[in-house]
């Protein structure tokens, strides 16, 4: 897509050039954030920026570029940039396999897929016999006297990558440009394109309407899925007619249907269900060319689908299509109710925001997008596609002269709750229903169960991520559920009840609860579910009846779990002896400890910036260890199975648990200390952990180890420790001894 001469584009490029050239004069590497709404043309703006950056240099500096993107976006970006540069050829584009001489040439952009290079076993990252790896390529490039500029496209996606910071360090960029509609980190160096400016230039639609013009009397017995789909298809025809009226018959508006991801607890296959509905009710199939499918396991009729005159009317897809997908003729998004997760994604809604010809038509129906959904009012949200953690990730590495200590470490084999309800649950339910007087608590004079569906709403994408609610709902309608929808809602109500009681809601357990409810209606109310199943489900799902029925389910499950208790957790030795990890990675909620520590086994040492995870007692103990001449090294332990060290202990319920002691300390005389700092109430409650640790030390020393340690408590400028069994604690630290190492 070659975008026209846009005011906001030119302004953004000027700012990017000014900031980049200024930051090049600094000794340290720096990051620039480029924030622009979906549909603004971020890729081409960056392409033009890079072109002007190398073409208009007033110094002798030379550059090579790396463009990293998630999923397959790097291929789409490479294709766009090759098209953009095809006339002037100032910049060249290449993949890894196209590099020659193990170097990125001057004014060449190397495109990389973020996930593939982020894999720990990726041959391109680690050293290999041919020396063809990212480290050597970067070093060879720098030795030629060039600086590296790194572009991270859709940078918020890379925040979930464990090795992000390490990869950036390998690339050694002088400047990193993070490109995103929803960036994750703050920076003084930010270039931002405003939503309103993109609308004004005709790049994206003015707004998105939510369920416009729906009328309650239009529902004629079909399910809400069919009702919503019918109205969305009708809107597609109206848009197509509007284009014909202004002489643009070649634009065929596309309707997108987003399917929910499959779950093991789903009762139906939504993909088959919707595809069958499209075929039987609307004659839209892949065979007649009106339907396209974009699923990971199924791709049909996708060739040239983004062209305005393509014959495909409807596209079935899942979330994966959202990233970097361009189809400006897409006008309508259909979202069907998901029973366990009901959230709009800004990236998904963004797929219908582009304008088919990069211009406004000044016709309201053609200058906005449309969302049709049967998600109930109180469940409609739009959330930014946030990653699980901050972008910056630090890497700490073990010292080179470390020698193995080979400690036995433990993990807990957890015994899950019984996942399948036994038939005995049915009698428990019937008993509690009778004892609680359920018959008198429920209203049997109900006729329908309805969903409140929003109508005539507006989605303000410019408000996403602000304190203002992006969804404006002006009205709603009530739709009665069909029998199929009632049955699904009935089963999901039961499934949710099981989940809330920490029972795995698999289908056999759901069936036991269903049977219990049906038996209650049969025994107490003389209603046979084979004859009046719809009526029973309607009564159960009635707003006033749900709570008393759920109460009986809950009390029955409580009794069931008492009679069928879960098994005890079991402490188990790890298969591999434990040693200090070779490296540990930290997110941006940590910072490097300065000044640097002398005897820590991991360098640099990172500590948490979260107050709740920052204990003064630990900080004092670190200073104590780090200045002690007899300490060869010390390690601050974490709390994760396998990576970190744990000993077994019994909790107050006499159940096996893992105790991740705070510090492992190697002394110059060969002893290994295992210490856990406590103070205040944490010291008072440390009995089980202390006894577990002392028992572990005793048993391991019988096997030839040289271990010592215990709970450590600061007092009067010294550290006291307790090494006895059973654990004793009082405020005077009676029977505790000053720790001498």
C-alpha positions, 0 to 999 in steps of 0.5 A, spaced: 500 500 500 503 506 497 499 511 501 498 518 499 501 525 501 498 525 508 499 531 513 500 527 519 505 522 516 509 527 514 509 530 521 511 524 524 517 522 519 520 529 521 519 528 528 522 521 527 528 523 523 529 529 528 529 524 534 533 519 531 539 524 529 539 527 535 540 520 539 545 518 534 550 523 538 549 520 545 554 514 547 548 509 549 543 506 545 536 509 545 529 507 544 524 511 540 516 509 541 512 510 534 505 510 536 499 510 531 492 507 531 491 501 527 489 503 519 494 509 520 499 506 515 505 505 520 509 500 516 509 505 510 510 511 514 516 507 517 519 505 510 518 512 508 522 514 514 528 509 513 528 512 506 529 519 508 534 517 514 539 514 509 538 519 503 538 525 506 544 524 511 549 530 512 554 526 515 558 520 513 555 515 518 552 509 515 547 504 517 544 497 517 537 495 519 534 489 522 526 489 522 523 484 527 516 482 527 511 477 530 508 471 527 508 472 519 508 479 519 515 480 517 513 477 511 508 482 509 512 488 511 518 485 507 513 485 501 510 492 502 517 495 503 520 492 497 514 495 493 515 501 496 523 501 494 522 498 487 523 504 484 529 508 487 532 501 490 536 506 496 534 500 501 534 493 499 530 488 503 533 481 505 531 474 509 536 470 513 537 466 507 539 471 503 545 474 507 551 473 504 558 474 507 555 473 514 554 481 514 548 486 513 550 490 507 549 498 508 542 500 507 540 493 507 534 491 512 534 484 515 527 481 516 526 477 522 520 473 525 521 474 532 518 468 535 523 463 531 529 467 533 526 467 540 526 459 541 532 457 545 534 452 540 534 456 534 540 455 530 541 462 528 542 465 535 547 460 538 554 459 536 555 453 530 560 450 526 559 455 520 559 461 524 552 463 521 549 466 527 546 473 529 551 474 534 557 474 528 552 477 523 551 483 528 559 483 529 561 483 522 556 489 520 559 493 526 566 492 524 565 495 517 563 501 521 556 501 521 551 502 526 545 498 526 537 501 527 532 496 530 525 496 528 520 492 532 514 492 529 507 491 533 512 491 539 507 490 544 507 482 542 514 481 543 513 483 551 511 476 552 517 473 549 522 471 555 528 472 551 527 479 549 532 483 552 537 478 551 535 478 543 536 486 543 542 486 546 545 481 541 543 485 535 546 491 539 542 497 536 544 504 536 537 506 536 531 501 537 524 504 534 518 500 537 512 501 533 505 499 536 498 502 536 498 500 544 506 500 546 507 497 553 513 502 555 513 509 556 519 513 553 521 521 553 522 519 545 515 518 543 512 520 536 505 519 536 499 520 531 492 522 533 486 518 532 483 524 529 488 526 524 488 519 521 480 520 520 481 526 517 485 524 512 480 518 510 485 513 512 480 510 517 472 510 518 469 515 523 466 510 528 464 503 529 456 502 530 454 497 534 448 493 532 444 499 528 437 498 527 435 492 530 428 491 532 425 486 537 419 484 532 424 482 527 426 476 531 421 470 528 423 464 532 430 463 529 436 463 534 440 469 536 446 467 532 441 467 526 438 473 527 444 477 528 447 474 522 441 475 518 441 483 520 449 483 518 448 480 511 442 485 510 447 491 512 452 488 507 447 489 502 445 496 504 453 498 503 454 494 497 447 498 494 450 505 496 457 504 493 453 502 486 449 508 487 455 513 487 458 509 481 463 504 485 460 497 483 467 494 483 467 495 491 464 489 494 464 490 502 466 484 506 463 481 512 468 478 517 465 473 522 470 472 528 469 465 531 471 463 538 477 459 540 475 452 541 475 449 548 475 442 551 469 444 555 465 447 549 459 443 547 458 445 540 463 446 534 462 453 533 465 453 526 461 447 523 455 451 526 456 457 523 458 454 516 452 450 516 448 456 518 451 460 512 450 455 507 442 453 509 439 459 510 443 464 506 446 460 500 453 462 502 459 457 501 466 456 499 464 452 493 460 458 490 465 463 492 462 467 497 465 464 503 472 464 505 475 461 511 482 463 514 483 458 520 490 455 522 487 448 520 483 450 514 484 456 509 480 456 503 478 462 497 483 467 500 487 468 494 486 476 492 481 477 498 483 484 500 482 486 493 476 491 492 472 487 487 473 480 490 467 476 489 468 473 497 462 476 501 464 473 508 470 471 511 470 466 517 476 467 521 479 467 528 484 471 532 490 470 529 488 473 522 488 480 526 495 482 526 497 485 520 492 483 516 490 488 510 483 488 507 480 495 506 473 493 504 472 489 510 466 493 513 462 489 518 464 484 524 460 479 527 462 476 534 457 471 536 456 470 544 462 466 547 460 463 554 466 463 557 470 470 555 466 476 552 471 481 550 472 485 544 479 486 541 481 492 539 486 489 534 480 485 531 475 491 531 481 495 527 480 490 521 474 494 519 477 501 520 480 502 514 477 505 508 477 501 501 480 507 497 483 512 502 478 517 502 472 519 505 465 519 501 461 524 506 456 518 506 454 516 513 453 509 511 460 508 508 464 512 512 463 508 518 464 500 520 459 496 523 459 490 529 453 485 530 453 481 536 449 477 541 453 479 547 449 481 552 450 489 554 453 488 561 459 483 558 461 488 552 468 490 553 474 493 549 480 491 551 487 493 549 491 487 546 496 487 552 501 482 553 503 478 559 509 483 562 513 489 560 517 489 554 524 490 557 527 483 560 534 483 563 538 477 563 543 475 569 548 470 568 552 465 572 559 466 574 564 463 569 568 459 575 562 456 578 563 449 580 557 444 581 554 443 588 549 438 586 543 439 591 537 434 591 531 439 590 524 437 591 517 439 587 510 437 589 506 432 586 499 435 586 493 431 587 487 434 583 480 434 586 476 428 583 474 431 576 468 426 575 462 427 579 460 420 582 452 418 581 452 419 589 452 426 588 445 426 585 442 423 592 446 429 595 442 434 591 435 431 592 436 431 599 439 438 600 433 440 595 428 437 599 431 440 606 432 447 603 425 447 601 427 449 594 420 447 591 417 453 595 423 458 593 422 457 585 417 461 581 414 456 576 410 461 572 415 463 567 415 463 560 421 465 557 429 467 558 431 473 554 438 476 553 438 483 553 442 485 546 445 492 545 442 496 539 444 503 536 451 503 540 457 506 538 464 504 539 469 509 540 476 507 538 479 513 540 477 512 547 481 505 548 486 505 553 483 512 556 479 513 562 473 514 558 468 507 556 469 506 549 462 503 548 456 507 548 450 503 548 444 507 547 438 502 547 437 494 548 432 489 546 430 482 549 431 476 545 428 470 547 432 464 547 431 458 542 431 451 545 438 450 543 440 456 546 437 454 552 440 448 553 447 451 552 446 456 557 443 451 562 449 447 561 454 453 561 450 455 568 452 448 571 459 448 568 460 455 571 457 452 578 462 447 578 468 451 576 466 456 582 467 450 586 474 448 584 471 442 580 473 441 573 467 442 569 468 436 564 462 434 561 460 428 565 460 432 571 455 437 568 451 431 566 451 429 573 448 435 575 443 436 569 440 429 572 440 431 579 436 437 577 431 433 572 430 428 577 428 434 582 423 437 577 420 430 576 420 427 583 418 434 587 414 437 581 412 432 577 415 435 571 418 429 566 424 433 562 423 428 556 416 432 556 417 439 558 425 440 558 424 447 555 420 449 561 424 446 566 431 449 563 426 456 563 425 455 570 432 454 572 435 460 568 430 465 570 433 470 574 429 469 580 430 462 580 438 461 579 440 463 586 436 458 590 438 452 585 445 454 585 445 454 593 443 447 593 448 445 587 454 449 592 451 445 598 451 439 595 458 440 592 461 441 599 458 435 602 461 431 596 468 434 597 467 432 604 465 425 602 470 424 596 476 428 598 482 430 594 488 426 595 494 429 599 500 433 595 506 429 595 513 431 595 517 428 590 525 429 588 526 432 582 529 428 577 535 432 576 540 435 581 539 442 582 545 447 581 545 455 580 541 456 573 546 458 568 542 464 567 535 468 569 531 473 566 527 478 569 522 483 567 522 491 567 519 490 575 526 489 577 532 493 577 540 492 577 543 493 584 548 498 584 553 499 586 555 492 584 555 486 589 562 482 590 560 475 591 553 474 588 553 468 583 549 471 578 551 478 574 548 483 574 544 482 580 537 484 579 532 486 585 524 487 585 522 494 584 515 492 587 514 494 594 510 488 596 516 483 594 522 488 597 524 486 604 528 490 608 531 484 612 533 480 605 537 487 603 541 487 610 542 479 609 545 480 602 550 486 605 552 481 610 553 476 605 557 480 600 562 483 605 563 476 608 570 474 606 569 467 607 563 467 602 565 464 596 558 466 593 551 467 594 545 466 590 538 469 592 533 463 590 526 464 587 520 460 587 519 456 581 519 449 580 525 446 577 529 453 576 529 454 583 531 450 589 526 447 594 526 442 600 520 439 603 516 441 609 509 439 612 504 445 613 499 446 618 494 441 615 500 436 615 500 436 607 506 436 603 509 443 601 515 446 597 519 451 601 524 455 597 529 458 602 531 465 600 539 464 600 544 458 598 551 460 600 557 457 598 563 458 603 570 457 602 571 452 606 566 447 602 560 448 606 553 450 603 549 454 607 541 454 606 538 460 609 531 464 610 530 471 612 524 472 617 522 477 622 515 479 625 509 475 624 513 471 618 518 468 623 513 466 628 509 462 623 515 459 620 515 452 624 513 447 619 518 450 614 524 451 619 523 443 621 523 441 614 529 445 612 533 442 618 530 435 617 533 436 610 540 438 612 540 432 617 538 427 611 543 430 606 549 430 611 548 423 612 549 422 605 555 426 605 553 433 604 556 439 608 550 443 609 548 447 615 543 453 615 536 455 618 531 461 619 535 467 620 532 473 624 536 480 625 536 483 632 541 488 635 545 489 629 546 481 628 543 475 625 541 470 629 539 463 626 535 457 629 537 450 627 533 445 632 527 441 631 522 442 633 522 450 631 522 455 637 520 462 637 519 468 642 521 475 641 527 474 645 530 469 640 531 464 646 535 458 644 537 462 637 545 463 636 548 468 632 550 466 625 557 466 624 560 464 617 
